[in-house]
Amino acid sequence: MATVLHVVASPRGERSYSRRVARAFLEAYRRQSPEDKTVDLDLSTAELPTIDGLVLQAKYNLLHGRNHTTAQRRAWSEVEAVIDRFKAADKYVFSLPMWNFGIPYRLKHYFDVLVQPGYTFAFDPQKGFSGLVTGKPVAAIYARGGEYSAPDAARLDLQKPYLETILGFIGLTDVRSIVVEPTLAGGPDQAAERLRQAIAAAEQLAQIF
């Protein structure tokens, strides 16, 4: 039995295009693989460790081989718990809207907790960086109010390139993408049609995920 972790980055509930496409994907996936377990992590309500002085000091103590204080150990254990829950999954689904050309700040916060040396990536002076979370597929579902596929607009897309870069850095290189756009700029009729197309693509992808 595999575990699929769905990381939800939109706080808009049922109004969210990325969430609606992800829901269709997961429903189709459960029909295809009913023995597997799906888990939602809603970042709008999740409690994430604050990257503050205690966490940073604990991190650098680890890097330099120094011992933790009790408070640092407690703070760092919260980071480790988030990483452990992430790494326990066998497959990943990310559903995220574009905010100001990039990703929502809660998703960035999540990655700032996850991406830690010795846990999700390693560094070797001879070989450089390498990801430690490998061999697991990712379905990435993006929603954008505008349309960024045209060459003159693609340079503004800091959403999809960022997600693929950070996932690749920790070893997740098998990323299958679905984009629903424009959800605003083309009007409601075009948005509804693009949503329909994205849901159809998601249901198809779920059959081979």
N, C-alpha and C positions, 0 to 999 in steps of 0.2 A: 504494500500500500504506500503510495506517494503522498506527500503533503505539498499543497500548492498555497503559497503565501501571496495574498493580494494586498499590495500596498496602495492605499487610497489617498490621493493627495488633494482632492477637491473637497471643500467643505459645503458644497451646494446641494448635497442630498440628491433627490430625484430630478432636480433641475440640471444636474451635471451631465454633459454629453459623454465625458470620459467614463463616468460611472455607469451610464446606461449601456455603453458598448461593452464595458467589462462585465456587467451583469449578464448580458447575452452570451459573452464568451464563456463565463463560468457555468451558466446553465447548460450550454451545449457540452462543455467539458464533463460535467457531472453525468450527463446522459451517456457519454462515451466511456467514462471511467468511473462508474458508481462506487467502486471500492476505495477510491482516493478521497483524501480529506482536503477541504478548502478552508482557509482561515483568512479573515479580513483584518487588516491593520489600518484603522482609520486615523490618519495622522492629525486630523482636526481635533480629536478628543484624546489621543494617546498621550500618556505621560512620558516625556523623554528627559533624560538627564540634562541638566544645564551645563554647558561648557564653561565652567567658571574656574576660579583659582585652584580649588581642591582637585578638580578633574585634570586640569592642565599640569599641576604639580605631580599628581600621581602618574600621569602619562610620561613626563620627563624623568621621574624617578625610575620607571621601568626601562626607559631608553638608556639610562646611565647606570643601571644596576644598583640603584639605591633603594633602601627599604621605605615602605609606606608608614605613615602615621595611621592610627586607628581611623581618624576622620577621612584620610585619603583613601584608605582601603575600602571604607564603606562607600565613598563616592565612586570609586572605580568599579566596584562590584555592580553598580547600576548600569554602567557602560557595558560591562561584560554580559549582563543579562540581556540587553538589547541585541548584542552581537550574537549571542547563543541562540536566541529565538529566530533570528534571521538565518543563521547558518543551518539550523535544524530543518529548514524547508528543502524540498527536492526540486521544486519548480517555483517560478516567480511570475506574478502579474503586477505591472505598475500601471495605474490609471492616473493621468495627470493633465491638468489644464495648462495653458501657457499664461503666465503672469508677467507682464512687462518684458516680453520677449524671452523670458527664461522660465524657471520652475518655481512653484510656490515655496515660500520660505520655510514652511514646516517640513517639506521634503528635503530641502538643503540641510536643515537641522538634523534630520534623520541620518543623512549621509555623513555629516560631520561626527556623529556618534559612531556610526558603523565603520568608517574607514580608519582603521588603526593598525599600526605596524605590529606584525607578529600574530594578528588575529585575522585580518582580511587581505593583507598584502605583506610581502617581504622585500627586503633589499639586500642585495649582495654586491660588494664593491666591484666584482669582476663582471657579473651578469646584469646588474641594475635591478629594477623593480620587477616583481612578479606577483600575480594575483593568487590568493589562497582559496578562493571560492570558485571552484571549476567544475566543468561537466554538468552544468545545470542550465536548462533553457529558461528564457525570459520572454514573456509577451508584454510589449509596451504599447499602451493605448494613449494616444495624444489627442487633445482637443484644443483648437485655436479659434478665436473669434474672427481673425482675418485669414488670408490664404497666403501661405509662405512657400509654395512649391515653385513659383515663378523665379527665374534667376535673379531678378532685381530685388526680390523680397527675401530670398533665401539667406542673405547675409544677416538678416535680423533674427533668424531662428537660432536662439541660444538654448532652446528647450530640448529638442531631440539630440543635438550634438553633445550637450552636457550629460544627459542621461546615459548615452552610449559610451561616452568617455569614462565616466566614473564607474559604471558597471564593468567596462573592460579592464579598468585599472585593478579591480579586485578579482578579476578572472572570469567574469560573466560576459562571454563574447558571442554566445548564441542568442541574439536578440531579434525577435520577429516583431515588426512594427505595424501598427494600424493608426492612421491619422484621420480624424474627422475635422474638416475645415471647408469653408468658413461657417462658423456657427452664428455669426452676427452680421458680418459685412455684406453678405449676399441676400439678406432678408430671410424670413421664416420658411418660405417654400423651399429655397435652396438648402437651408439648414436641415430641414426634415428629410430631403432627398439624400444629402450627404450622410446623415445619421443612418438612414436605411442601408446605404451602401456599406458603411462601416460595420454595422451589425451583421450583415451578410458575410463580410470578410472575416469578422471575428468568429462567427459560427463555423466557417470553413476551416480557419486556423485551429480551432479547438479540436477538430477531428484528428489532427496529426501532432498535437502538442504533447 
